[in-house]
Amino acid sequence: MFLKGKTALVTGSTSGIGLGYAKALAAAGANVLINGFGDAADIEKERLGLEALSGAKALYSDADMTKPASIVAMVTLCADKLGGPDIVINNAGIQFVSPVDQFPDEKWDAIIAINLTSAFHVIKAALPGMKARKWGRIINTASAHSLVASPDKSAYVAAKHGLAGLTKTVALEVATMGITANCISPGYVWTPLVEQQIPDTMKARGMTKEQVMNDVLLAAQPTKQFVTVDQIAAMAIFLCGDAASSITGANLSVDGGWTAA
């Protein structure tokens, strides 16, 4: 349990990749603050499960990732109740699929706010403590779409490209302070977010569910397999260790070869 005594904050972590991160961090001994939406009883069950894994503490925050004041309050709650955060994983994300000229303004604004701007506010609030402790790990869940584009995903692609740029800038600013900042860029991972976008893609492209699965989602991945949540979480755990202390400003692809072409 090499993260015993450390505290991690993971946004968008009540399900999917984010919950996978939280479980891996807890298994490594960290206190964990999870964030997101969902059924209160289900979230409490997960919170208790994290404490059982870690032997440490776990908290839940319902902070709204579109509201900077709510984000700052979440980071303050983490510091007050758990310490840290020593590790920040920005994972909150939403998706909407539509051609640019039909893309609803409010969907663009929400995707940029949650997928990109929230990461800025979390990092801004967490960095002073990391600097004071001379140690920190900032990990941003980007995407293969931080490196390449796909049709009908203008806001998501823009946000993920922006997140990669934000990560590089932060890495350079804190390079001498014991803090690293990196992106993990998954390909398609079978999560609620991916499952929920299938109907929109079916409608936008006039395809069946099977066609979307095989000809759109896995068509991009030479392995023809979905990336797993556990694989993404394992990469994050590696980045938290001493062996990764010289990895910073990197965009680490875990995408079944998608961006190799």
C-alpha positions as CSV (number, residue, x, y, z in Angstrom):
1,M,0.0,0.0,0.0
2,F,2.5,2.5,-1.2
3,L,0.0,5.4,-1.2
4,K,-0.8,5.1,2.5
5,G,-0.9,8.6,4.0
6,K,-1.7,10.2,0.6
7,T,-5.1,11.6,-0.4
8,A,-6.6,11.4,-3.9
9,L,-9.4,13.4,-5.4
10,V,-11.1,11.9,-8.5
11,T,-13.8,13.8,-10.3
12,G,-16.5,12.0,-12.2
13,S,-15.9,8.9,-10.1
14,T,-19.2,7.4,-9.1
15,S,-19.1,5.0,-12.1
16,G,-17.0,3.9,-15.0
17,I,-13.3,4.9,-15.4
18,G,-13.5,7.3,-12.5
19,L,-14.7,4.6,-10.0
20,G,-12.0,2.3,-11.4
21,Y,-9.4,5.0,-10.5
22,A,-10.8,5.4,-7.0
23,K,-10.8,1.7,-6.3
24,A,-7.2,1.3,-7.5
25,L,-6.1,4.3,-5.4
26,A,-7.9,2.9,-2.3
27,A,-6.3,-0.5,-2.9
28,A,-2.9,1.2,-2.8
29,G,-3.8,2.7,0.6
30,A,-4.9,6.3,-0.3
31,N,-7.7,8.3,1.2
32,V,-10.1,9.0,-1.6
33,L,-12.6,11.7,-2.3
34,I,-15.1,10.7,-5.1
35,N,-17.4,13.0,-7.0
36,G,-20.2,12.7,-9.4
37,F,-23.9,12.0,-9.7
38,G,-26.0,8.9,-9.1
39,D,-28.3,7.1,-6.6
40,A,-27.4,8.1,-3.1
41,A,-27.5,4.6,-1.8
42,D,-25.3,3.3,-4.6
43,I,-22.8,6.0,-4.0
44,E,-22.7,5.3,-0.2
45,K,-22.1,1.6,-0.9
46,E,-19.2,2.5,-3.1
47,R,-17.8,4.9,-0.5
48,L,-17.9,2.2,2.2
49,G,-16.3,-0.2,-0.2
50,L,-13.4,2.2,-0.8
51,E,-12.8,2.5,2.9
52,A,-12.8,-1.3,3.2
53,L,-10.2,-1.5,0.4
54,S,-7.9,1.1,1.8
55,G,-8.3,0.9,5.5
56,A,-8.3,4.6,5.2
57,K,-11.0,7.2,4.6
58,A,-13.3,7.9,1.7
59,L,-15.6,10.9,1.2
60,Y,-18.2,11.9,-1.4
61,S,-18.8,15.3,-2.9
62,D,-21.7,16.2,-5.2
63,A,-19.8,19.2,-6.5
64,D,-21.1,20.5,-9.8
65,M,-18.3,20.5,-12.3
66,T,-19.9,23.4,-14.2
67,K,-19.6,25.7,-11.2
68,P,-16.1,27.0,-10.1
69,A,-17.2,27.9,-6.6
70,S,-18.5,24.3,-6.1
71,I,-15.2,22.9,-7.4
72,V,-13.2,25.1,-5.0
73,A,-15.4,24.0,-2.1
74,M,-14.8,20.3,-3.0
75,V,-11.0,20.8,-2.9
76,T,-11.3,22.6,0.4
77,L,-13.5,19.8,1.8
78,C,-10.9,17.3,0.8
79,A,-8.1,19.3,2.4
80,D,-10.0,19.8,5.6
81,K,-11.3,16.3,6.1
82,L,-8.7,14.1,4.4
83,G,-5.6,16.3,3.8
84,G,-4.2,17.0,0.4
85,P,-5.2,16.4,-2.2
86,D,-1.8,14.9,-3.1
87,I,-3.2,13.2,-6.2
88,V,-5.8,14.8,-8.5
89,I,-7.4,12.9,-11.3
90,N,-9.7,15.0,-13.5
91,N,-12.0,12.5,-15.1
92,A,-15.5,14.2,-15.2
93,G,-16.8,14.1,-18.8
94,I,-19.9,14.2,-20.9
95,Q,-20.5,13.7,-24.6
96,F,-22.9,14.8,-27.3
97,V,-22.8,13.8,-31.0
98,S,-23.9,16.1,-33.8
99,P,-22.6,17.9,-36.9
100,V,-21.1,21.3,-36.2
101,D,-23.8,23.3,-37.9
102,Q,-26.5,21.5,-35.9
103,F,-24.6,21.4,-32.6
104,P,-26.7,23.0,-29.8
105,D,-24.9,25.9,-28.2
106,E,-25.8,24.7,-24.7
107,K,-24.3,21.3,-25.4
108,W,-21.0,22.9,-26.6
109,D,-20.9,25.1,-23.4
110,A,-21.6,22.1,-21.1
111,I,-19.0,19.9,-22.7
112,I,-16.2,22.5,-22.6
113,A,-17.1,23.4,-19.0
114,I,-17.2,19.8,-17.7
115,N,-14.5,18.2,-19.8
116,L,-12.0,21.0,-19.8
117,T,-12.7,24.1,-17.6
118,S,-13.4,22.0,-14.5
119,A,-9.9,20.5,-14.7
120,F,-8.4,24.0,-14.7
121,H,-10.4,24.9,-11.6
122,V,-9.5,21.7,-9.8
123,I,-5.8,22.1,-10.6
124,K,-5.8,25.7,-9.6
125,A,-7.3,25.0,-6.2
126,A,-5.1,21.9,-5.5
127,L,-1.7,23.2,-6.6
128,P,-0.9,25.5,-3.7
129,G,-1.1,22.6,-1.3
130,M,1.0,20.4,-3.6
131,K,3.6,23.1,-3.9
132,A,3.8,23.4,-0.1
133,R,4.3,19.7,0.3
134,K,6.7,19.5,-2.6
135,W,4.8,16.5,-4.0
136,G,1.9,16.0,-6.3
137,R,0.4,13.9,-9.1
138,I,-2.0,15.5,-11.6
139,I,-3.6,13.1,-14.0
140,N,-6.1,14.1,-16.6
141,T,-8.2,11.7,-18.4
142,A,-8.0,12.9,-22.0
143,S,-8.8,10.6,-24.9
144,A,-7.6,9.4,-28.2
145,H,-9.6,12.4,-29.3
146,S,-6.9,14.6,-27.7
147,L,-4.7,13.5,-30.6
148,V,-7.1,12.8,-33.4
149,A,-10.6,13.8,-34.4
150,S,-13.8,12.1,-35.3
151,P,-16.9,13.5,-37.1
152,D,-19.8,14.9,-35.1
153,K,-17.8,15.3,-31.9
154,S,-16.5,18.9,-32.2
155,A,-16.9,20.0,-28.6
156,Y,-15.5,16.8,-27.2
157,V,-12.5,16.8,-29.5
158,A,-11.9,20.5,-28.8
159,A,-12.1,19.9,-25.0
160,K,-9.7,17.0,-25.1
161,H,-7.2,18.7,-27.2
162,G,-7.4,21.6,-24.8
163,L,-6.9,19.3,-21.8
164,A,-3.7,17.9,-23.3
165,G,-2.4,21.5,-23.8
166,L,-3.4,22.4,-20.2
167,T,-1.6,19.4,-18.9
168,K,1.7,20.3,-20.8
169,T,1.5,23.9,-19.5
170,V,1.0,22.8,-15.9
171,A,3.8,20.2,-16.2
172,L,6.3,22.9,-17.3
173,E,5.2,25.3,-14.5
174,V,5.7,22.8,-11.7
175,A,8.6,20.7,-13.1
176,T,11.0,21.6,-10.3
177,M,8.5,21.2,-7.5
178,G,8.1,17.5,-7.1
179,I,4.8,17.6,-9.0
180,T,4.0,15.8,-12.3
181,A,1.1,16.4,-14.7
182,N,0.2,13.9,-17.3
183,C,-2.7,12.8,-19.5
184,I,-4.0,9.3,-20.0
185,S,-5.7,9.0,-23.3
186,P,-7.8,5.9,-23.6
187,G,-9.4,4.6,-26.8
188,Y,-12.9,3.2,-26.4
189,V,-13.5,1.8,-23.0
190,W,-16.7,0.1,-22.3
191,T,-18.3,2.5,-19.8
192,P,-21.7,4.2,-19.3
193,L,-20.4,7.2,-21.3
194,V,-19.6,5.1,-24.4
195,E,-22.8,3.1,-24.1
196,Q,-24.9,6.2,-23.8
197,Q,-23.5,7.7,-27.0
198,I,-24.4,4.7,-29.2
199,P,-28.0,5.8,-29.8
200,D,-26.9,9.3,-30.9
201,T,-24.3,7.8,-33.2
202,M,-26.9,5.4,-34.6
203,K,-29.2,8.4,-35.3
204,A,-26.5,10.6,-36.7
205,R,-25.1,8.0,-39.1
206,G,-28.1,5.9,-39.8
207,M,-26.6,2.7,-38.4
208,T,-27.7,-0.2,-36.3
209,K,-26.2,-0.8,-32.8
210,E,-24.0,-3.6,-34.1
211,Q,-22.7,-1.4,-36.9
212,V,-21.8,1.4,-34.5
213,M,-20.0,-1.1,-32.2
214,N,-18.0,-2.8,-35.0
215,D,-17.7,-0.1,-37.7
216,V,-17.4,3.1,-35.6
217,L,-16.2,2.3,-32.1
218,L,-13.8,-0.7,-32.6
219,A,-13.0,0.3,-36.2
220,A,-10.5,2.8,-34.8
221,Q,-8.7,0.2,-32.6
222,P,-6.4,-2.2,-34.4
223,T,-6.7,-4.6,-31.5
224,K,-10.5,-4.8,-32.1
225,Q,-11.0,-4.9,-28.3
226,F,-12.3,-2.4,-25.9
227,V,-9.8,-1.0,-23.4
228,T,-10.6,-2.0,-19.8
229,V,-11.2,0.2,-16.8
230,D,-8.6,-1.8,-14.9
231,Q,-6.0,-1.1,-17.6
232,I,-6.6,2.7,-17.3
233,A,-6.5,2.6,-13.5
234,A,-3.2,0.6,-13.5
235,M,-1.6,3.4,-15.6
236,A,-2.7,6.0,-13.1
237,I,-1.3,4.0,-10.2
238,F,2.0,3.7,-12.1
239,L,2.1,7.5,-12.6
240,C,1.7,8.0,-8.8
241,G,4.8,5.9,-8.0
242,D,8.5,6.9,-7.8
243,A,9.3,5.1,-11.0
244,A,7.2,7.7,-12.9
245,S,8.7,10.7,-11.3
246,S,10.4,11.8,-14.5
247,I,7.3,11.3,-16.6
248,T,5.6,14.7,-16.8
249,G,3.9,16.6,-19.6
250,A,3.2,13.3,-21.3
251,N,0.1,12.2,-23.2
252,L,0.0,8.4,-22.6
253,S,-2.1,6.6,-25.2
254,V,-3.9,3.4,-24.0
255,D,-6.0,3.0,-27.1
256,G,-5.4,-0.4,-28.7
257,G,-3.2,1.2,-31.4
258,W,-5.8,3.8,-32.5
259,T,-3.4,6.7,-32.7
260,A,-0.5,4.7,-34.1
261,A,-1.5,5.3,-37.7
